[in-house]
Amino acid sequence: MKKIILILVLFLFSTALADVFDHPVTLDNISSQMPKMGSIKCKFRQEKTMQNVKKPLISGGDFEFIEGKGVYFYTKYPIQSTSDYTSEKYKQINGVVKAISAKKYSKIEKEFSFYFEKNSNNWALGMKPKSNSDAYNYISSITLEGADFIRKMTINQPNGSKTTLWFTK
């Protein structure tokens, strides 16, 4: 009996440590398993770590995604500011967010390789830019995690910087 419990604990522990990037998928596999994301308003907390900087930069506030329009960050701390990813300047970021929320992955298929893992209602979507992509020089990977909505997004950059955003309703 002790052996069975030990094997179960080791299996669960190894499953919890699994990396989404160990699970490459095709777009056909992702589409049916991801929820469609509509417009949403929620809180966000962001932590950015950079090489040679000991303390992470932390900010937070309100987040809004308006379907068909784009993404808005209303930062409340440490300083108040508003950032939007709706303009031509942020066309690529806005395009990725719109494509994921509408489950239209073919729009970004040329730019990224996809990875996916799902346990129960929780899922993780990983994306790595292809070498011929415009994003290749400034993004190493993007990971989205969630259930009925995106709860966490992590963006890794080639220079070692990492930005993690947590979203809460």
N, C-alpha and C positions, 0 to 999 in steps of 0.2 A: 504494500500500500504506500509506503514511504517513497519507493521508487517512482510510482505513478505520479504522486504529488510533485516530486522533484522534477520529473520530466515535463509535467504541465507548467510548472513555474518557469523552467528554462525556456520552454516554447513561447510562453506569453512574454517573457523578458526579451527574447530575441525578436519577436514580432514587433514589440514596441520600439525597438531600436532600428527597425528597417528604414531604409532611405528611399524616398520616392524616386530618386534617380537610378535606382536598381530595377525599375519597372518601366521600360520603354513601351509605348503604346502607339497605336494608330488613332487617328481622329475618330474613326468609326466607333472605337471602343470607348472613347471619352464621352462623346455626345449623349449617349443613352444613360450614363451614370451621373452626370452633373446636373444639378438643379438649374433651371433658368432663373437668372437674377434680374429682377425688375428694379425700378427706382427705389432708393433706400436712403434714409437719414439715420445716422448713428453717431456714437462717440468714437474717437480714435486716440491712440497713444502711439507715438513714434519714438524709436530709439535708433540712433545712428552711431556706429562705431567706425573709427578710422585708424589706419596704421599710425603709430607714433603719437597718438592722442590717448591718454590714460582713461579719461572719463568719457562715457558716451554722451552724445547730445540728445536730450530728451525733450519732447514737445507733445502737445495734445490739444484736443478741441473737438469740433464737430466736423463730420464728414457727410457729404451728400453726393449721391450718384443719381443723375437724372437721365433716365433711359432715352437714348437718341440724342442727347446733348453733351454729356460729359461728367467729369469729376470735379468736385470742389472741396477744398480743405479750408476750414475756418479755424485757424490756429488761435488758441486762447492763452497758451503759456508755452514758453517763457515770455514771449511777446505776442501781441495780437497782429495777425496778418491774414490775408486771404490769398489762396493760390487756386487757380483753376487750370484744368487740362482740357480745354475746349478749343483753344485757338489753333491756328495753322502751325504755330511754333511748337506745340506739343502733339502734333498730328499722330505720330507713331504711338506714344503712350496712350492717348485717347483711343486710337484704333484698336489697340490690344484690349483695353478695358471694355470697350463696346462689343468687340467680337466675343469675348469670354462671357459677358453678361447675356448676350443674345444667343449663345451656343452656336455661333457661326465661325467655327475654328478654321475653315478653309481659307479665310481672309489672312490668317497669320501662319498658316501651314508652311508657306515659302520662307518665312523668317525664323521659325523655331522648330526644334525637336521637342516632342512631348513625352511626359512620363506621368504615370497615374497610379495611385494606390487608394483602395477603399476598404474600410473596416466598419461594418455595421452602417450607421448613418454618416460617419465621418469620412472625409475624402481629402486627398492631397493631390494637387496638380503641379507638376514641375515643368519648366520650360527652359531650354538652353538655346541661345541664338546659334543659328547655323553660320559657318565661317563666311559665307557670302552675304550675310545680313548686315544692314546698317547698324543694328544693335550690338553686333559682335565685339566692337571695340570698347563699349562702355557698359555692357551687362554680361556677367558670367552666367548667372542663372536667376530665375524668378520662381518662387514657390508660393502657391496659394493653398490655404487650408481652410476647411469649413465643414458645414453640415447643410443647413437650409440657406445660409448666406456665408460670404467670405469672412472668416474670423481672424485670419492672420495672413499677412503677405510679407515675404522676405525677398529682398533684392540684393544680390551679391555682385560686386563690381570687380573687374580684373585687377584694380589697384589694392584690393584687400578691404575696401570699405564695404560695410553691410548696413542696410536699412531694414528694420523690422517694424511693421505696423500691426497693431491689434485693433480690431473693430468690435464694439459692444453695443447692443441695442439698449 
